[in-house]
């Protein structure tokens, strides 16, 4: 009998039962190759496809069903059921990519000592509330960082424990069934800072000349770099650009003549907020511009602050207002409180994830599929979703590395048998759905 099961051939003069009891499993299945004989006479009638089973109870039931029995029995297909949660539930940590810019002016020396402990706490606060972060610190000054040669990102990135560069003993799976060996779940290991530290860019280069702080230009050139966009930034993550400075930005400005009191001459407002201006260039780093947020931790007035002269960071503040963020006064309260305020704002960012593919454990008979949706998770208000390509479901078959979420941008790649949802049938917020079906080839014998 064992040899017959291995070879897929019926054992001679042996009755083969035709009962297959399918047990729904809610965890990602392990593939067990089995072909169930349908004919007691020994005819070569097999299920067309291998059955996806979860190792353990389901496989045991299959093997026990193949044991000898008394007399022929009818093949009775059993319905399968799997529940599908919306992306709005907390199964997928929201992602944030943090680009933390620190002024290189000499007056920042009085502020730098406070940062070594506060940056890690800022990131830990994000992670503790379910945010999957990537962090890099960049210098803001007169030195150019527009190319990888000028400012390489290798060895400068810190990540949350959801990233697979975290040792497996400390790793947090970003969704049920995630594998620590999945290359899609981790950044390039060459980019990781030693020991997952939080490198600060303060005075990494020669100190900037007094008054020449090209912070906005540094930030724009950095986030639009090809290597940064391809290797650091994630398309489905919030991009949080943070500025820490007690000076004013001088990007694209003309300095006054020496030994005069003439003011700096800045570009027109349209240079920043006009069509294709600086704001648009930063927004366009993301396919969804609402995922870009700018935060300025700067002085709101010209004054002595933290033992050094500070200048009002008006242009940094303007960027925060234009790019969905906020501005915090560096001179009022601690840096830790300022970072907490920024973290709170990031955590409150609405991310309306929407699921458009449902994954099921095994290959279904499409004619038996029934999809029931529970809007906002209300079990008392089920809606049967029709088979419809506009506002219903269609069977998509077996898909590989398919994004099962389509908003705010494609994410959560899965492989398996899938049902596609269309229009108003998609799951958002607290919606969930039940999928009932029978497996392929499951036809009741006469």
N, C-alpha and C positions, 0 to 999 in steps of 0.2 A: 504493500500500500504506500509506504514512504517513497519507494522508487517511482511509483506512478505519479505521485504528487510532484516529485522533482522534475520528471520528464514531461509532464503535461499529457501523458497517455493513460487511458483507462486500464486498470489491472484486469486481466482476463478472469472471467467467471466471478467477478466480484460486483455486488450491487453498490452503486454509488448514490448516496442520498442527494437530494436536490434542494436542500434547505440552506439558505444563506441568510443569516440574521445580521443586518447592518446596525451597528451601534454608533450613534453620532458622537463625535469627539470634538471638543472645543479648543484643543491645543493644536499647534501645527503638527501634521501627521508625519510619520516616518513611512517611506514607501516599502511595502511588503508585496513581493510579486506572487500573485496567486491566480490561478485560473480554475473556476468552479465548473465542474461537469454538470450538464443539465439533463443528460439522458441515462436512465437506468439500464438501457440495453448496451451501453458501452460505445455508442456513436460518438464521433469526435465533435462534440458541441461544447464550445467554451465561451466564456464571457469575452467580448471583443477586446477589452482593454484591461491592463493590470489594475487591481483595486488599490486605492490609497487607504491604508489602514494605519492607525496609531499603534506602535508596538505596545505590547502588554495585553490588556483585556480583549481588545478587538481582534488581535491576531490569534489569541487563544480561542476565541469563539469561532473563528474561521476554521482553525485546525480541528477543533472538536466537532464542527459540523461535517467535516470530511471523514469522520470515523465511520466504521460499518454500522448499519442500522437494519432493522427488520422490515423488509419489503419496500417497495417504491413509495416515495412521498412526494407531494406536490411542492413545486418551487414557489415559495410565497415571498415576494419582495416586501421589505419593510421600509417605510418612509424614513428619510433622514431629515434632521433639523439642525440648523446652525444659526446662532444669534450674532448679529453684526452691529457693533457700536459705531456711532458717528465719530468723526475726527475731533469733534468738539470736546469729547471726554478726555481725561488726562492720561491717555495711553501713549501719547507722543509729546515729549517735552518741547515746548516752544524754544526756538533757536534765536540766539542773539550773537552777532559778531561785533566785538567792541574794538574800536580804534581809538586809543587813548593818547592824545597829543599833549605834550608838556613843553611849555615855553623854555627856551634856552637862555633867556636873559639872566644876567648875573644876580639880579634882585630876587630870583627864584630860589637862591641858595638858602634863604631863611625858611622856605616852605618845604624843600625837598626831604628833610629828615622825617616829616610826618607821613610820608607816602609809603614807606617800606612795609608798614603793617596794615595800612588802610586799604590799599588796592586789593590784597588778598581777601580781606573781609568783605569788600564790595562785591567781589566775584562769588564768594561763598554765599552771600545773601541771595544772589540771583539763583545759584544752583539749588539752594535750600527750598526755594519756591518753585522748582521744576523747570528752570531755564537751562538749556544746553548752550553754554557760551564758548566762544573762542575770543581770545584777548591778545592784542599786541600793542606795545607802546611805541610811539614815534616822536622824534624831536621836532619842535616848532621853532624855527629860527631862520638865519640867513643861508644856511647850508641846504643845497638841493637834495631831495630824496626822490626825484622823479623816476629814477631807474633802479633796477635790481643791483647794479654795480655800485651805485651811490649809497644805497641803504638796503642790503639784502634782508629778507625776512627769515632766512634759515636760522634756527636756534633761538627765535625770539617769540614764539607763540605759546601761550598757555591755554589749556582746554579744560572743560568740565569732565566729570567722571563718566559721562555718557559716551565720550570718545574712546575708541578702542586702543589708543595709545596708553590709556590707563591700565595698569596691571590687572589681570583678570580677577584677582581676589578683591579688588576695590572697584571694579567696573560696575556701572549701572546700566542695564539694558534699556535702550530708549523706547522699546515697545515689546510686548509679549512675543517670545519666540526669536528675538534678535540674537545673532551669533557674534561672539567676540572676534571671530575670524573673518567677518564680513568686511571687505576693504572699503565699502561705501560708508561705513560708520565711523571712519577715522581720517584725520588729516594726515598728510605726508609726515612720516616720522622725522624726517630731516628738519622740519620746521619747528619741532617741539623744543622749548627751552629746557636746558639741563635741569633734571629733577623736578620738572613741571613748575619751575619758579615763575615769578611775575616780574620780568625785567623792566626796569624803569629807564626811559630814554634821557633823563636829565643830564645835560652836559656830556653826552656820549661823544659828541663832536666838539670842536673848539667853540668856546662861548661866542654867541652871536654878538655882532657889533651893537653897541647901545642904540636902541630905537629901531633896529632892523629885524623885526619879527614878522616873517612871511608865513604866518600860521595857516591862514585859509588856503594859500597857494600850496603849501606843503600837504595839507589834507586832501585837496582836490587832486593833486598829482599822484598822491599815494593810492587813493581808492580807485582811481581810473587806470592804474597800471595793470597790464595783462597778467603778470604773475600773481598779483594780489587778487584779482577777480577770479582767476582760475584755481588758485591753490588755497586761498584763505577765506574769501567770501563765499557764503552758501546762498543759492538763489532763493531758498525758502526761509531765510533768517532775517530778523530785524537787523539793520545796520545802525549801530549806535556810535556816532562820532562825538567824542568828548574832548573839550579843550580845558586845560588847566593853565591859567596865565594871570599875572598881575599887570599885564601891559596891553597895548592896543595893537591890532593887526595893521601891518604896513604893506600887505600884498598889493601889487600893481599900482602902488602910490608913488608920486614924485616927491622927493625930499626937498625941503626948503633950501635956499642958497645958504652957504656957510656964513656964520656970524650975523644972521638976521633972525627976526622973530616971525618971519613969514610962516604960514601954516602949511601942513602937508596937503598936497593936491591929490584927491582920490578920483577914480573913474565915476562916471555918472551912475545914478541908481539903476538905469536900464542895463548897465554892465552886469549887475547882480541879478535883478529880477526880471529882466527882459527875456524874450523868446530866445532860447539857446544860451542864456546867461549862466553865471556861476551856479545859481540855485538849480537850474534845470540840469546842468552837467552832473551835479551831485545826485539829484533825484534819479537820473537816468542810469545810475549804476545798478538800480533794481528795476526789474520788469514791472513790479508793483511799487510805485513811488511812495506809497503810504508806509512802506517798510523802512524808510530812511528817517532817522531821528537825529537831531543835532542838539548837543548840550554844551553850554558854556558855564564854566566855573571861573568867573572873572570879577574884577572890581567894577562896581557900578558907578563909581565916582573917582575923580582924581584926588588922591589922599595918601597919607602914610599908612601902610597896612602891613602888619606882621613884621615890623621893624625895617621896612623898606618903602621907597616911593612906589606908588601904584597909579596906573592910568586907567581911565574908564575904557572897558573893552566893548565899545559901541558896536563894532562890526561883528564881533563874535555873538553879541546879544541879538543882532538883527538876523543872523543865520539861525539861531535857535528858534526865533519867532517864525521864520519862513519855512523851517524844515521840521515841523511837528514836535519840537522839543521844548526845552525851558532853559532859563538862565538862573544860576544861583550865585549870590555874592560871596566871593572868596574871602572878603574881609569881615564877614559877619558869621560867627559860629565856626565850628571846626571843619576841617576838610572831611572828616568822617561823616559829619551831618550832611555836608553838601553831597557826598557820594551816596548816602542813604536816600536823599531826596531824588537823585537821578535814578537809582535802582528802583524806587517806588514807582516812578513814572514809567520806566521800561516795563515793569511787571503789569502795569495797568493798561498796556497797549492791547487793544482788541485784535485778536487774530481769528477771524471767522473761518476756521478750517471747514472744508466741505468734502465729504467722501462720495466718490462717483463709481467706485468698483467694490463689489463684495466678493470675498474669496471664500470658497467652500472646500471641504476636505477631500471630496472625490468627484469623479466625472459623473454628471447627472444625465438622466434622460430629460432633455429640454422640455418635452411635452408635459412633464409632471411638476415643473417648478412653480411654486407659489411664493410670492414675496409679500410680506406684511410689514408695513411701516407703522411705528408708534411715534407720532410727532411729539417732540419735547419730552419723550420718555413716558408718556401717559398710557399705561396699560389698559385703561378703560376706553381709549379712543383709537382702536386699530384701524388702519386703512389698507385695503388690499390693492397693491400696485399692479396696474395692468401691464401686459406685455406690449410695449409700445416704444418706438424709437424717439418719440418727442417728449412725453412726460411719463414714462414708464421704465420697464427694464427690457434688456435683450441679453441673450446668452452669448458671452464673448469667447468661450472655449478656454483652452489652456494658454496662458500668457506668461511670458518670462520678463522679470524686472519691470513690471507694469506699475506706474504710479497709481495708487489707489485714492489719492487726494488731489483735487484739481484747483483748489482755492485756499489761500491767496495765491498759491503757485504749486506746481506739481511736486509732490513729495511722497514719502512712505512707499518705496518700491517693494513689491511682493511678487512671488512666482506661484502659480497654481491655477486651478479652474476658477473662472470668474464670471460674475454677472455684472453688466454695466448698467448704471442708473442714469437716466436722462431727465433734464428739465426739473420739474417740481418734485420728482421722485428722489433726488439726491438727499443725502443725510447731512444735516447741519446741527450745530449746537448739541442738544441732548437727545436728538432723534436716535432711534435704533431700529433695526429691522430683523425679522425672522425669515429665514429661507427654508422652505420645506420642499423636498424633492425625493425622487427615487433614483438609484444608481443606474448607469447606462446598462442596457441589456436586461434590465430587471422586468421581465414580462412573465406574468403568472402562467404556469403551464396548465394544460387541461388534463 
